[in-house]
Amino acid sequence: MATACRHPRVRIVSRHEDTEYVECLECGEVFDSEEFRDMEIEEVAETENAAEDN
C-alpha cells in the first residue's frame, strides 16, 4: 500500500471569493486551503498522541 502524501510543499492555484485552492507540488492533489490547515492540525495531534503513548 502506498504511503499517503503529507503535502510538504503547496502553491496557491486559485482564489474564489473567500476560498483559496492549493496544489501539492509533490502529488498534484488540489484542495482548498482550509482542508490543508485541517490536515496540519490532525498531523500535530497524531504526533502529540504518539508521544504521550510512549
Gaussian input, Z-matrix of N, CA and C with variables (Angstrom, degrees):
# hf/3-21g

backbone

0 1
 N
 C     1     B1
 C     2     B2     1     A1
 N     3     B3     2     A2     1     D1
 C     4     B4     3     A3     2     D2
 C     5     B5     4     A4     3     D3
 N     6     B6     5     A5     4     D4
 C     7     B7     6     A6     5     D5
 C     8     B8     7     A7     6     D6
 N     9     B9     8     A8     7     D7
 C    10    B10     9     A9     8     D8
 C    11    B11    10    A10     9     D9
 N    12    B12    11    A11    10    D10
 C    13    B13    12    A12    11    D11
 C    14    B14    13    A13    12    D12
 N    15    B15    14    A14    13    D13
 C    16    B16    15    A15    14    D14
 C    17    B17    16    A16    15    D15
 N    18    B18    17    A17    16    D16
 C    19    B19    18    A18    17    D17
 C    20    B20    19    A19    18    D18
 N    21    B21    20    A20    19    D19
 C    22    B22    21    A21    20    D20
 C    23    B23    22    A22    21    D21
 N    24    B24    23    A23    22    D22
 C    25    B25    24    A24    23    D23
 C    26    B26    25    A25    24    D24
 N    27    B27    26    A26    25    D25
 C    28    B28    27    A27    26    D26
 C    29    B29    28    A28    27    D27
 N    30    B30    29    A29    28    D28
 C    31    B31    30    A30    29    D29
 C    32    B32    31    A31    30    D30
 N    33    B33    32    A32    31    D31
 C    34    B34    33    A33    32    D32
 C    35    B35    34    A34    33    D33
 N    36    B36    35    A35    34    D34
 C    37    B37    36    A36    35    D35
 C    38    B38    37    A37    36    D36
 N    39    B39    38    A38    37    D37
 C    40    B40    39    A39    38    D38
 C    41    B41    40    A40    39    D39
 N    42    B42    41    A41    40    D40
 C    43    B43    42    A42    41    D41
 C    44    B44    43    A43    42    D42
 N    45    B45    44    A44    43    D43
 C    46    B46    45    A45    44    D44
 C    47    B47    46    A46    45    D45
 N    48    B48    47    A47    46    D46
 C    49    B49    48    A48    47    D47
 C    50    B50    49    A49    48    D48
 N    51    B51    50    A50    49    D49
 C    52    B52    51    A51    50    D50
 C    53    B53    52    A52    51    D51
 N    54    B54    53    A53    52    D52
 C    55    B55    54    A54    53    D53
 C    56    B56    55    A55    54    D54
 N    57    B57    56    A56    55    D55
 C    58    B58    57    A57    56    D56
 C    59    B59    58    A58    57    D57
 N    60    B60    59    A59    58    D58
 C    61    B61    60    A60    59    D59
 C    62    B62    61    A61    60    D60
 N    63    B63    62    A62    61    D61
 C    64    B64    63    A63    62    D62
 C    65    B65    64    A64    63    D63
 N    66    B66    65    A65    64    D64
 C    67    B67    66    A66    65    D65
 C    68    B68    67    A67    66    D66
 N    69    B69    68    A68    67    D67
 C    70    B70    69    A69    68    D68
 C    71    B71    70    A70    69    D69
 N    72    B72    71    A71    70    D70
 C    73    B73    72    A72    71    D71
 C    74    B74    73    A73    72    D72
 N    75    B75    74    A74    73    D73
 C    76    B76    75    A75    74    D74
 C    77    B77    76    A76    75    D75
 N    78    B78    77    A77    76    D76
 C    79    B79    78    A78    77    D77
 C    80    B80    79    A79    78    D78
 N    81    B81    80    A80    79    D79
 C    82    B82    81    A81    80    D80
 C    83    B83    82    A82    81    D81
 N    84    B84    83    A83    82    D82
 C    85    B85    84    A84    83    D83
 C    86    B86    85    A85    84    D84
 N    87    B87    86    A86    85    D85
 C    88    B88    87    A87    86    D86
 C    89    B89    88    A88    87    D87
 N    90    B90    89    A89    88    D88
 C    91    B91    90    A90    89    D89
 C    92    B92    91    A91    90    D90
 N    93    B93    92    A92    91    D91
 C    94    B94    93    A93    92    D92
 C    95    B95    94    A94    93    D93
 N    96    B96    95    A95    94    D94
 C    97    B97    96    A96    95    D95
 C    98    B98    97    A97    96    D96
 N    99    B99    98    A98    97    D97
 C   100   B100    99    A99    98    D98
 C   101   B101   100   A100    99    D99
 N   102   B102   101   A101   100   D100
 C   103   B103   102   A102   101   D101
 C   104   B104   103   A103   102   D102
 N   105   B105   104   A104   103   D103
 C   106   B106   105   A105   104   D104
 C   107   B107   106   A106   105   D105
 N   108   B108   107   A107   106   D106
 C   109   B109   108   A108   107   D107
 C   110   B110   109   A109   108   D108
 N   111   B111   110   A110   109   D109
 C   112   B112   111   A111   110   D110
 C   113   B113   112   A112   111   D111
 N   114   B114   113   A113   112   D112
 C   115   B115   114   A114   113   D113
 C   116   B116   115   A115   114   D114
 N   117   B117   116   A116   115   D115
 C   118   B118   117   A117   116   D116
 C   119   B119   118   A118   117   D117
 N   120   B120   119   A119   118   D118
 C   121   B121   120   A120   119   D119
 C   122   B122   121   A121   120   D120
 N   123   B123   122   A122   121   D121
 C   124   B124   123   A123   122   D122
 C   125   B125   124   A124   123   D123
 N   126   B126   125   A125   124   D124
 C   127   B127   126   A126   125   D125
 C   128   B128   127   A127   126   D126
 N   129   B129   128   A128   127   D127
 C   130   B130   129   A129   128   D128
 C   131   B131   130   A130   129   D129
 N   132   B132   131   A131   130   D130
 C   133   B133   132   A132   131   D131
 C   134   B134   133   A133   132   D132
 N   135   B135   134   A134   133   D133
 C   136   B136   135   A135   134   D134
 C   137   B137   136   A136   135   D135
 N   138   B138   137   A137   136   D136
 C   139   B139   138   A138   137   D137
 C   140   B140   139   A139   138   D138
 N   141   B141   140   A140   139   D139
 C   142   B142   141   A141   140   D140
 C   143   B143   142   A142   141   D141
 N   144   B144   143   A143   142   D142
 C   145   B145   144   A144   143   D143
 C   146   B146   145   A145   144   D144
 N   147   B147   146   A146   145   D145
 C   148   B148   147   A147   146   D146
 C   149   B149   148   A148   147   D147
 N   150   B150   149   A149   148   D148
 C   151   B151   150   A150   149   D149
 C   152   B152   151   A151   150   D150
 N   153   B153   152   A152   151   D151
 C   154   B154   153   A153   152   D152
 C   155   B155   154   A154   153   D153
 N   156   B156   155   A155   154   D154
 C   157   B157   156   A156   155   D155
 C   158   B158   157   A157   156   D156
 N   159   B159   158   A158   157   D157
 C   160   B160   159   A159   158   D158
 C   161   B161   160   A160   159   D159

   B1=1.4507
   B2=1.5316
   B3=1.2922
   B4=1.4551
   B5=1.5276
   B6=1.3376
   B7=1.4519
   B8=1.5199
   B9=1.3070
   B10=1.4639
   B11=1.5212
   B12=1.3083
   B13=1.4568
   B14=1.5288
   B15=1.3033
   B16=1.4651
   B17=1.5309
   B18=1.3111
   B19=1.4701
   B20=1.5327
   B21=1.3347
   B22=1.4669
   B23=1.5287
   B24=1.3336
   B25=1.4643
   B26=1.5184
   B27=1.3225
   B28=1.4613
   B29=1.5208
   B30=1.3483
   B31=1.4633
   B32=1.5190
   B33=1.3201
   B34=1.4624
   B35=1.5170
   B36=1.3355
   B37=1.4617
   B38=1.5177
   B39=1.3503
   B40=1.4567
   B41=1.5150
   B42=1.3108
   B43=1.4638
   B44=1.5200
   B45=1.3161
   B46=1.4590
   B47=1.5118
   B48=1.3229
   B49=1.4542
   B50=1.5231
   B51=1.3243
   B52=1.4667
   B53=1.5149
   B54=1.3241
   B55=1.4586
   B56=1.5218
   B57=1.3314
   B58=1.4575
   B59=1.5134
   B60=1.3064
   B61=1.4524
   B62=1.5155
   B63=1.3212
   B64=1.4505
   B65=1.5258
   B66=1.3258
   B67=1.4619
   B68=1.5119
   B69=1.3176
   B70=1.4559
   B71=1.5271
   B72=1.3147
   B73=1.4608
   B74=1.5285
   B75=1.3230
   B76=1.4596
   B77=1.5243
   B78=1.3524
   B79=1.4720
   B80=1.5270
   B81=1.3355
   B82=1.4504
   B83=1.5203
   B84=1.3337
   B85=1.4693
   B86=1.5272
   B87=1.3339
   B88=1.4613
   B89=1.5262
   B90=1.3297
   B91=1.4581
   B92=1.5077
   B93=1.3362
   B94=1.4619
   B95=1.5265
   B96=1.3140
   B97=1.4582
   B98=1.5245
   B99=1.3301
   B100=1.4594
   B101=1.5257
   B102=1.3355
   B103=1.4663
   B104=1.5206
   B105=1.3395
   B106=1.4571
   B107=1.5272
   B108=1.3094
   B109=1.4716
   B110=1.5243
   B111=1.3339
   B112=1.4619
   B113=1.5201
   B114=1.3346
   B115=1.4651
   B116=1.5163
   B117=1.3473
   B118=1.4579
   B119=1.5184
   B120=1.3367
   B121=1.4620
   B122=1.5308
   B123=1.3330
   B124=1.4630
   B125=1.5206
   B126=1.3301
   B127=1.4622
   B128=1.5230
   B129=1.3252
   B130=1.4622
   B131=1.5227
   B132=1.3186
   B133=1.4680
   B134=1.5231
   B135=1.3332
   B136=1.4667
   B137=1.5243
   B138=1.3200
   B139=1.4675
   B140=1.5237
   B141=1.3307
   B142=1.4524
   B143=1.5231
   B144=1.3264
   B145=1.4665
   B146=1.5180
   B147=1.3125
   B148=1.4619
   B149=1.5295
   B150=1.3267
   B151=1.4617
   B152=1.5143
   B153=1.3245
   B154=1.4689
   B155=1.5191
   B156=1.3440
   B157=1.4554
   B158=1.5224
   B159=1.3145
   B160=1.4730
   B161=1.4683
   A1=109.06
   A2=117.91
   A3=121.99
   A4=110.18
   A5=115.67
   A6=119.35
   A7=109.82
   A8=116.25
   A9=121.43
   A10=109.80
   A11=115.44
   A12=120.89
   A13=108.98
   A14=116.93
   A15=121.74
   A16=111.04
   A17=117.36
   A18=124.11
   A19=111.50
   A20=116.33
   A21=119.31
   A22=113.74
   A23=116.81
   A24=119.93
   A25=108.79
   A26=116.13
   A27=120.71
   A28=109.49
   A29=114.22
   A30=120.01
   A31=108.08
   A32=115.52
   A33=120.62
   A34=107.92
   A35=116.17
   A36=120.23
   A37=112.26
   A38=117.75
   A39=119.81
   A40=110.06
   A41=115.04
   A42=121.48
   A43=107.03
   A44=116.28
   A45=121.73
   A46=107.87
   A47=116.60
   A48=123.04
   A49=109.45
   A50=119.01
   A51=121.47
   A52=113.54
   A53=117.90
   A54=121.42
   A55=110.86
   A56=115.79
   A57=121.89
   A58=108.24
   A59=116.43
   A60=121.46
   A61=108.19
   A62=115.82
   A63=121.20
   A64=110.30
   A65=115.14
   A66=122.08
   A67=108.43
   A68=116.44
   A69=121.29
   A70=108.35
   A71=116.82
   A72=120.81
   A73=112.09
   A74=116.95
   A75=121.18
   A76=112.01
   A77=116.74
   A78=119.52
   A79=113.61
   A80=117.86
   A81=121.09
   A82=115.29
   A83=118.13
   A84=120.64
   A85=109.79
   A86=116.29
   A87=122.36
   A88=108.19
   A89=116.50
   A90=121.38
   A91=108.36
   A92=117.18
   A93=118.06
   A94=109.95
   A95=115.21
   A96=120.38
   A97=112.50
   A98=118.12
   A99=120.11
   A100=110.71
   A101=117.35
   A102=120.81
   A103=109.96
   A104=116.28
   A105=121.13
   A106=110.20
   A107=117.49
   A108=120.69
   A109=110.72
   A110=116.29
   A111=120.21
   A112=111.09
   A113=117.10
   A114=120.90
   A115=110.34
   A116=117.62
   A117=121.14
   A118=111.20
   A119=116.91
   A120=121.62
   A121=110.11
   A122=116.95
   A123=120.64
   A124=111.02
   A125=117.47
   A126=121.12
   A127=110.51
   A128=117.82
   A129=121.80
   A130=109.80
   A131=117.40
   A132=121.10
   A133=110.87
   A134=117.75
   A135=121.27
   A136=110.44
   A137=116.98
   A138=121.36
   A139=110.32
   A140=116.90
   A141=120.69
   A142=111.68
   A143=117.29
   A144=121.07
   A145=111.31
   A146=117.55
   A147=121.66
   A148=109.95
   A149=117.38
   A150=121.49
   A151=110.51
   A152=117.01
   A153=120.72
   A154=112.45
   A155=116.54
   A156=120.94
   A157=112.50
   A158=117.40
   A159=120.87
   A160=111.54
   D1=132.57
   D2=-178.89
   D3=-73.16
   D4=145.00
   D5=177.83
   D6=-76.49
   D7=147.41
   D8=-178.93
   D9=-74.08
   D10=141.07
   D11=177.77
   D12=-71.61
   D13=134.60
   D14=179.32
   D15=-90.63
   D16=1.85
   D17=179.26
   D18=52.60
   D19=61.35
   D20=-177.01
   D21=-70.62
   D22=-25.10
   D23=179.78
   D24=-132.59
   D25=123.98
   D26=178.97
   D27=-130.47
   D28=160.29
   D29=174.13
   D30=-136.90
   D31=149.48
   D32=177.59
   D33=-75.26
   D34=129.11
   D35=179.99
   D36=-111.77
   D37=-19.29
   D38=-178.43
   D39=-162.60
   D40=150.78
   D41=171.51
   D42=-128.89
   D43=131.20
   D44=178.61
   D45=-137.06
   D46=114.62
   D47=-174.98
   D48=52.76
   D49=-117.05
   D50=-177.48
   D51=-98.02
   D52=12.09
   D53=-175.18
   D54=-116.39
   D55=134.40
   D56=172.70
   D57=-106.60
   D58=139.19
   D59=176.10
   D60=-110.10
   D61=133.02
   D62=-178.79
   D63=-119.97
   D64=154.04
   D65=178.49
   D66=-119.87
   D67=133.01
   D68=175.21
   D69=-73.51
   D70=127.88
   D71=-179.69
   D72=-77.93
   D73=-9.53
   D74=179.15
   D75=-91.05
   D76=-50.06
   D77=-174.43
   D78=-110.91
   D79=-12.62
   D80=177.58
   D81=86.80
   D82=-0.15
   D83=179.99
   D84=-66.74
   D85=139.80
   D86=177.65
   D87=-113.07
   D88=133.25
   D89=-179.60
   D90=-155.09
   D91=165.37
   D92=-179.85
   D93=-79.02
   D94=153.39
   D95=-172.85
   D96=-64.07
   D97=-26.35
   D98=175.84
   D99=-63.76
   D100=-39.96
   D101=176.35
   D102=-61.31
   D103=-40.43
   D104=-179.52
   D105=-63.17
   D106=-43.34
   D107=177.50
   D108=-62.30
   D109=-41.23
   D110=177.93
   D111=-62.00
   D112=-40.31
   D113=178.44
   D114=-62.12
   D115=-41.98
   D116=179.02
   D117=-62.65
   D118=-42.47
   D119=179.93
   D120=-63.45
   D121=-44.16
   D122=178.90
   D123=-62.89
   D124=-39.70
   D125=-179.41
   D126=-64.30
   D127=-42.21
   D128=178.35
   D129=-63.79
   D130=-42.94
   D131=179.71
   D132=-62.75
   D133=-41.92
   D134=178.29
   D135=-62.83
   D136=-41.58
   D137=179.69
   D138=-64.15
   D139=-43.43
   D140=178.99
   D141=-64.98
   D142=-40.68
   D143=178.39
   D144=-64.62
   D145=-39.49
   D146=178.73
   D147=-64.67
   D148=-39.33
   D149=179.20
   D150=-66.73
   D151=-38.44
   D152=179.20
   D153=-67.41
   D154=-32.17
   D155=-178.91
   D156=-71.21
   D157=-21.65
   D158=-177.96
   D159=-86.64

